[in-house]
Amino acid sequence: MTEFQDATRDAAAAITIHKIAVERTARYATAGAEPADTTTLWVVFHGYGQLASEFLTTFARQVPKATRVIAPEGLSRFYLELPRADGKHLARTGATWLTRDDREDDLRDALGMLHAVVGQEVDAILEARGDVPAIKVLGFSQGVAMSMRWVADVADRGVPEEGADVATHVLWAGGLAHDVSDDAMKAAWNGTVVQVVVGDKDKFATDSFRRTLRKRIDAMGIAVEEFTFGGGHRLDDDVLRKLL
């Protein structure tokens, strides 16, 4: 090694990483029925670089009567453009669910936030109506894997604090979570209608991607309803209207 490399290695070895739990303020967006009028609650998970409010706009155009849609937002936000001297990169922000850095900590924080958000919404509906709503889930792009982690965690808790099982789980243009076992998902999807949606021009959902996804779900013995639309990596109004 060079003298510089030796110094860099020694400096890295002298650094200690510390962790401390702190309180975070999370946010989520809602559209559709008020709690007193809600019989169906959709929990929808945005994709990489999206914000809950912008993601929910497509749902707001389609949401039927007696349906409430909630979109939790990933806890990590960032500027979508690289820094520019004129400051224009500050105009657009996005959020993400997880990265590979401190993944387990971020996952624990995200799941805790999701349980709190859904629990609060279900409690409000239960208080207003006296009935627990049917809970349905949709994940888009990166949100597919995050939605699977949450659904699996709800099932693993035995009696979910949200008060209801997941009736429908829509996997829209996203890969399956690699950190959730097939056995865990099979158990979580017991009694759940699983639906897969992809656009026929989606550059991320290639034929190989679709075969791999279907092969894994088939291996779990889970029946799947498939929907395809003409378009790329996005939500589609017509398909979304049918699903909602």
N, C-alpha and C positions, 0 to 999 in steps of 0.2 A: 504493500500500500504506500501511497504518497504521504508526505507529512500532513497535507491538508485533509486527506481521507482519514488518517489516524485521529486528527483533532476533531473532525466531525463525528466520528464514531464515539469518542470519549465524551463529547458534549451531549450526544443523544443518550448515552448511558447514565449521565448525571441528572437527567430530567425525570421527574416523577409525576404521573397523572393522578389527580385527585377528583373525586366525584361527590356531589352533594345534591340531595333532592330539594327542589324549590317548587313553589306554587306557580302554576302557569294559568294564563287566561286564554281559554279556547273560544272559538266562535263557530257558529253554524247558521245556515240560512234555511228559511221555511217558506213554503208556498201551499196554496190550497185551502182546505177547510180549517175552520177553527176547531180547537179540541172538543168542544161540546157537540160538534157535528161530524166527528171523525170516526169512521168504522174501519178504515184501512190506513195504515201508516207505512209509507215507503221510506227506507233509509238508503240514500244514494251516495256513492263514493266517487269523487272526482278523479280525473287523471292527472298525470304529472304536469306541473306548471299551471294548473288551473286554480281558480278561486271558487269557493262554494257559491257565491252570489252569481257569478257568470255561468257556472255550470248549471245552476238551477233554472236559468231563463228558459231553456228548452222545455223543461218539465212544466213550468208555470203556464205555458201555452196549451198544454195537453191534459192537465190534471182534472179528473172527473169529480163530480159531486161526491161528498162524504169521504174524500181522500185527502190526506195531508202528506206532504213530501218534506223531508228534512235532509239537508246536505251538510254533514260535518266537514270541517276543513282541516287538512293536515297541519300539524303544529309548526312545521318549518316553512317559512316564507322567504322569498328571494327575488331579486330583480331579474327579469327575463332577458335583459340585454347586458352585454359587457359595458363597463364604464366608458362614458364618452365625455369629452371635454366640455361639451355644451350642456351636459346634465340631462339630456333627453332619455337616457337609459333609466331614469327614475320614474318614468311615466307608467310602466307596466310591471306588475308583480305577479308572482304565482306561488303555489304551495306544493309541497311534496310530503308523502307519508313517511318514507324511510329512505335512508341511504345505507351503505355497508358500514359506515363509521358509527360505532357505539349502537349497533343495530338492536341489540336486546334491550337496552335502556329505552331507546326511542319507541320500540314496539310496546313495551310495558306502559309507557306514558300514553301512547296512542290508544291502546285498548282501554286504559282507564278513562280517558276522555270520552271514548265512544260509549262505554257503558253508562257514564254519567249523563251524556246527552240524551241517549235513547231512554234511559230510565226516567229522566225528568219529563220527557215528552209523553211517555206512557202514563206516568203518574198524573199528569195534567188531564189527559183524556179520561183516565179512570175516574178521577175526581169529578169531572164535568158530566160524564155519561153513565158511570157505574159499570162500564164494560171495558175489557181489554181489547184493543183493536187487533185486526189481523196484521201481522208484520211481514212486509215484503222488502227484499233487498236488491239493489242494482249496483254493480261495480263497472266502471268504464276505464279501459286501458290500465294504468297502474292501480286504479281503484279496484280492479277485479281481485288481485291478490290480497289487498288490504281487507276487502269485504269478506273473503274466505277466512282470513285469520280471525276476524271478529265473530263470524258465524260459528267457527270451530270452537272459539273460546267460550261463547255463550253455551254451546252444547256441552262442553267439558265441565261447566259449572253445575251441571245436573238440572237444577231448577233455575232457569235464568231469571235474574232480577228484573228483566224487562217484562216478565209476566206472560210471555207467549213464545211459541216456537216460530221459526221462519217458514212461512207458507210458500213463498216463491223466492228464488235466487236467480237473478239475471247476470250472466257473464258476458259483458259487451266489449269485444275487441281487446281482450287482455289475456295474458298468460296465467296459468294456474300457479298458486303459491307453492314454491318449492320447499318452504319450511313448515308446511302442514302435511302430515302423512295422509296417505290414501285411506287408511283405517279411520283416522280422525274425521276426514271429510265425509266418508261414507256414513258414519254415525251422525254427523251434523246434518246431512241431507236426508235423513230418514223421515219420510213424509213430506219432503219439500219438492216442489216442482222446479226443476232446473232447466233454464233456458239459455241458449248460446246465440249471440247476435254478432254478425260481422258484415262489413261492407265488401262488395265484390271487387272494389278497387283499393282496398286497404293495404298499403305497402307493408304494414307490420303483420297483418293476418294473412300470410302466404298459405299456399296449399299445404306445404310441409307443416306450418304452424297449426293449421286446422286438423290435420291428421294426427299430430302428436297430442293435441288437446283432447280430441275425441277418443283416441286410444286409451289415454289415462282414465278418462271418465268411464268408458266402457269397462275397463278393468275393475272399477269399483262396483260394477253392476247397477249403475245409476242410469235411468232413462232420461233422455234429453230431448227437448224441443228446440229445433234450430230455425233461425230466421236470417235471411240474407236480404240486403237492399243494394240498390245501385248507388255507390258512393265510396268515399274513403274513410279515413280514421276520424269518425265523428258520430254523434247521435243523429238519428233520422226521425223526423216528426211522425211519419206514418207508422213506422214500426213501434215507436214509443207509445203512440196513442193506443195501439192494440194491446200492448203489454200492460199499460196502466188501467 
